[in-house]
Amino acid sequence: MRIIGYIEHPVLKITVFKMDNRLSVKLETGQYEQTYKFRSGEGVETLEDVEKVVDHSFQQAVLAQFEHMHKLRSEALGRNLQKAEEDEFPRLI
């Protein structure tokens, strides 16, 4: 897999990779990432094709998904680690 380019964005790091007969686009923020793969024959063959697909609407949807991912992660941590914090000290009777 090799990097064939980047797509500029003020918040996201967008990297385009090529491996065999497919292109992959990885979109990253601080703690989260999403990867989309395009196989040969789908009409996405070059960096320029990827730039057309990863348009403003696509980027906005990705940002919304990152917000949802953050919410899921925060809720899971709250549910599953809150009890551990409460039980940090032994109970004295």
C-alpha positions in Angstrom: 0.0 0.0 0.0 1.3 3.4 -0.9 0.1 7.0 -0.3 -0.8 8.6 -3.6 -2.0 11.9 -2.1 -3.8 14.0 0.4 -7.0 16.1 0.3 -6.9 19.4 2.2 -9.4 20.0 4.9 -9.3 22.3 7.9 -10.3 19.6 10.5 -9.7 16.2 8.9 -6.6 14.6 7.8 -7.5 12.9 4.5 -5.1 10.4 3.0 -5.5 8.4 -0.2 -3.8 5.1 -0.6 -3.4 2.7 -3.6 -3.0 -1.1 -3.3 -3.4 -3.5 -6.1 -6.8 -2.8 -7.7 -8.3 -0.5 -5.1 -8.0 3.0 -3.7 -8.6 3.6 0.0 -9.4 6.9 1.6 -8.7 7.3 5.3 -10.2 10.3 7.2 -8.9 11.0 10.6 -9.5 13.3 13.6 -7.6 13.1 16.9 -8.9 9.8 18.2 -11.1 8.4 15.4 -10.7 7.3 11.8 -12.8 6.1 9.0 -11.7 4.2 5.9 -13.6 3.9 2.6 -12.4 1.5 -0.1 -13.1 1.7 -3.8 -12.4 -1.3 -6.1 -11.4 -1.1 -9.7 -14.5 -0.8 -11.9 -16.4 1.5 -9.5 -15.3 4.6 -11.5 -12.7 5.7 -8.8 -9.3 5.1 -10.4 -7.3 8.2 -9.6 -6.6 10.8 -6.9 -8.8 13.2 -8.9 -11.7 10.7 -8.9 -11.4 10.4 -5.1 -11.4 14.2 -4.7 -14.7 14.3 -6.6 -16.2 11.5 -4.4 -15.0 13.1 -1.1 -16.9 16.3 -1.7 -18.2 18.8 0.8 -21.4 16.7 1.5 -19.3 13.5 2.0 -17.0 15.4 4.4 -19.9 16.8 6.4 -21.4 13.3 6.7 -18.0 12.0 7.9 -17.8 14.7 10.6 -21.3 13.8 11.8 -20.3 10.2 12.0 -17.2 11.2 14.0 -19.5 13.0 16.5 -21.6 9.9 16.7 -18.5 7.7 17.3 -17.4 10.1 20.1 -20.8 9.9 21.7 -20.8 6.1 21.6 -17.3 5.9 23.1 -18.1 8.4 25.9 -21.3 6.6 26.8 -19.6 3.2 26.8 -16.8 4.5 29.1 -19.4 6.1 31.4 -21.4 2.9 31.6 -18.5 0.5 32.1 -16.0 2.5 34.1 -18.2 4.5 36.4 -18.7 1.5 38.7 -14.9 0.7 38.8 -14.3 4.3 40.0 -16.9 4.0 42.7 -15.4 0.7 43.9 -11.9 2.2 44.0 -11.6 2.1 47.8 -12.4 -1.0 49.9 -15.7 -0.9 51.8 -15.2 -0.7 55.6 -17.9 -2.0 57.9 
